[in-house]
Amino acid sequence: MLTTKPVNIMAKVNYFDHENKPDFHRYFNEEFKKKKIRELERNITSIPDICKTYGVSRTSVYNWIYKYSVMAKKQVKQVVEAKSDTQKIKALEERIKELERIVGQKQLLLEFKDKMIEIAEATYNVDIKKKVGSKLSSGTTLTGKITGKS
């Protein structure tokens, strides 16, 4: 027969004390550090990604940059743009292109319809387009003010 011991789900307050936390240090070899800095320089990864994935402090990553970065040695400043901003900009640019394409299609459609109306007017000798300030056709009447009542 299997017996289980009841587990206390509540965390103990002293667990959160700094003195009681397990203290461990991670050591990364130079090749790993250089690889991560090259990825940073090529914008493949970001500093927060490295910090979160490998449990490294931002200070450590910046120390790696100062020590191993080719750009830092050449005193070239790298402009780092958040990936989310870059993705938003690219998505907005794509949306602009799509909307411009749609507007172009709509403009062609309008021009096509206008040309069809012109041809129909010439062929059938009928005034199809309504001109600004023209009289209403005999089948249309004005009802006056719209009151919203039925």
C-alpha positions in Angstrom: 0.0 0.0 0.0 1.3 3.4 -1.0 1.1 6.2 1.6 1.8 9.8 0.9 2.9 12.5 3.3 0.8 15.7 3.2 2.7 18.5 1.5 2.5 22.0 2.9 1.9 24.2 -0.2 2.4 27.5 1.6 5.9 28.9 1.3 7.8 29.6 4.4 8.6 33.2 5.1 12.3 32.5 5.9 12.7 30.9 2.4 12.6 34.4 1.0 15.3 35.7 3.3 18.5 36.5 1.4 20.7 34.5 3.8 18.7 31.3 3.3 18.6 31.3 -0.5 20.9 28.8 -2.2 23.9 30.6 -3.6 25.4 29.3 -6.8 27.6 30.7 -9.4 27.5 29.9 -13.1 30.7 29.8 -15.0 30.7 30.2 -18.8 33.8 29.6 -20.9 35.2 32.3 -23.1 34.0 30.7 -26.3 30.4 30.7 -25.1 30.7 34.4 -24.1 32.2 35.3 -27.5 29.5 33.4 -29.3 26.8 35.3 -27.4 28.4 38.7 -28.0 28.6 37.9 -31.8 24.9 37.1 -31.7 24.3 40.4 -30.0 26.3 42.2 -32.6 24.3 40.5 -35.4 21.0 41.3 -33.6 20.2 37.6 -33.5 19.5 37.8 -29.8 19.1 40.5 -27.2 20.6 41.2 -23.7 17.3 40.4 -21.9 17.1 37.1 -23.8 20.6 36.1 -22.7 19.9 37.2 -19.1 16.6 35.2 -18.9 17.8 32.1 -20.8 21.1 31.6 -19.0 20.4 33.2 -15.7 23.1 35.9 -16.1 22.9 39.4 -14.8 22.8 42.4 -17.2 26.0 43.6 -15.6 27.8 40.4 -16.5 26.5 40.6 -20.1 27.7 44.2 -20.4 31.1 43.1 -19.0 31.3 40.4 -21.7 30.5 43.1 -24.3 33.3 45.4 -23.1 35.7 42.5 -23.0 34.8 40.5 -26.2 33.0 42.8 -28.6 34.7 43.7 -31.8 32.7 46.9 -32.1 33.5 48.0 -28.6 37.2 47.6 -29.3 36.8 49.7 -32.4 34.8 52.2 -30.3 31.8 51.8 -32.6 28.5 52.3 -30.9 25.8 49.9 -31.9 22.3 51.1 -32.0 20.1 48.5 -30.4 16.5 48.6 -31.2 14.1 46.4 -29.4 13.0 43.5 -31.5 9.4 44.2 -30.7 9.8 47.7 -32.1 11.5 46.3 -35.2 8.7 43.8 -35.7 6.0 46.4 -35.2 7.7 48.7 -37.8 8.0 45.9 -40.3 4.4 44.9 -39.7 3.2 48.5 -40.2 5.2 48.8 -43.4 3.7 45.6 -44.7 0.2 47.0 -43.8 0.9 50.2 -45.6 1.9 48.3 -48.7 -1.2 46.2 -48.6 -3.4 49.3 -48.1 -1.7 51.1 -51.0 -2.3 48.1 -53.2 -6.0 48.0 -52.2 -6.4 51.8 -52.8 -4.8 51.3 -56.2 -7.2 48.5 -57.1 -10.2 50.6 -55.9 -9.0 53.6 -58.0 -8.7 51.3 -61.1 -12.2 50.0 -60.5 -13.6 53.5 -60.2 -11.9 54.6 -63.4 -13.2 51.5 -65.1 -16.8 52.2 -63.9 -16.6 55.8 -65.0 -15.4 54.8 -68.5 -18.2 52.2 -68.7 -20.7 55.0 -67.8 -19.3 57.3 -70.4 -19.5 54.6 -73.1 -23.1 53.7 -72.0 -24.1 57.4 -72.1 -22.6 57.8 -75.6 -24.0 54.5 -76.9 -27.6 54.8 -75.6 -27.7 58.6 -75.6 -28.9 58.6 -71.9 -27.6 60.8 -69.0 -26.6 58.2 -66.4 -24.3 60.2 -64.2 -25.9 62.6 -61.8 -24.4 66.0 -62.1 -24.0 68.3 -59.2 -27.0 70.7 -59.0 -29.0 68.7 -61.5 -32.7 68.2 -61.1 -33.9 64.9 -59.6 -35.4 62.4 -62.0 -39.2 62.2 -62.2 -39.3 59.0 -60.0 -37.7 60.7 -57.0 -39.4 63.1 -54.6 -38.1 65.2 -51.7 -39.8 64.4 -48.4 -38.5 67.4 -46.5 -37.0 67.2 -43.0 -36.1 63.8 -41.6 -37.6 63.5 -38.2 -36.8 59.9 -37.4 -40.5 59.0 -36.9 -42.1 56.3 -39.0 
